[in-house]
C-alpha cells in the first residue's frame, strides 16, 4: 500500500470559535434532510420484509442513517444552528399501510440512495475545512461504501442484477480519429467504455426511480401530485428506452425494468410531502448524473440525448417545487444576507 509523505505544518492551532462556512452549512443541511427522509422510508420497509439478508441490509442502512443524523445534530447544536424540520416518523409514515414494494426492490433502492449519498459527500469533501465537518464527511463516505459493498454482494448472490457488459480489451493504445465526435452523420464509432458505463448507470438509476414513482402514483391522493407523478413516470420510461436503445445498437445488454416489484396496494405508507420531496430529490440527482455523463461522452447524438432529457427533468423539478411551496412543504436552506432588505 502506498503511503504519502506527511507534511509538517509549523502552526496547526485549532480555533474553538471557528464558524461553519456556507459550504459546510449547505452540505450538512442537505445531508440531515436526506437522512430524516431515509429514516422514515427504511422504518416502513422494515415492517414489511421477509428475506433475512435483506432485513439485515435495511437494519444496517437505518443504523447508518440515525448515526449520520445524530452526528450532524451534535455539530449544529455546538454552533447554535437551528435543527431543520426534515421529516419525522410521527408525521410522515403510516405504519398501518401494507407493503408497497417487494423485498428485492429494497436492495435496488438501497443502492440508489447509497449512490445519491456518495454524490453529496464527494462534492462536500473538497469544500469543507473545519475538522469536525471533515471528519464527518470522511466517516460518511467510509460507512456508505461499506454498506454499498454489502448491497452489491446481495444483488449478485441473489441474481437480482445484471452487471455492466464486457467489451474486448484493446490490442494497443491509440489516439482518436476525426470521426470520434460523429453521432448523426458520417461514420459513427462504437460506444467507448465510459459512455457504456454511464448509460448503464443511468438505466440502473432510472429503473429504480420509475418503480418508486409508479408505487407513489398509485397511492397518492392529491390529484395534482398524481398527475405530476404520472408525467414523471412517462419521462423516466422514455429516458430508459433511449438509453437501452444506445446499448442495444452496440449489441450490449441493459439492466432490466423492476416495475413488477411494486405491489397493488393503494394505501400510502408515506405523507404526500415526503413522496413529492423524494421525487424532487431523485430527479435532482439525475441532473448531476447527466452532467457527469455529458462530460465523458464524445458522440454528438449521446450528448444531445442527455441535454434533451435534462431539459425535461428541469421542468418536472420546477413544477414539483411549485407544489411544495404552495403547500408550505419546502424548507428554506441556509442563505446569504439580503442586504437590500436590511
Buried (B, 14 or more C-beta within 10 A) or exposed (E): EEEEEEEEEEEEEEEEEBEBBEBBBBBBBBBBBBBBBBBBBBBBBBEBBEBEBBBEBBEBBBEBBBBBBEBBBEBBEEBEBEEBEBBEEEEBBEEEBEBBBBBBBBBBBBBBBBBBBBBBBEBBBEBBEBEBBBEBBEBBBEBBEEBBEBBBEBBEEBEBBBEBBEEEEEEEEEEEEEEEBBBEEEEBBEBBEBBBBBBBBBBBBBBBBBBBBBBBBBBBEBEBBBEBBBBBBEBBBBBBEBBBEBBEEBEBBBBBBBBEBBBEBEEBBBBBBBBBBBBBBBBBBBEEBBEBBBEEBBBBBBBBBBEEBBEBBEEBBEBBBEBBEEBEBBEEEBEEEEEEEE
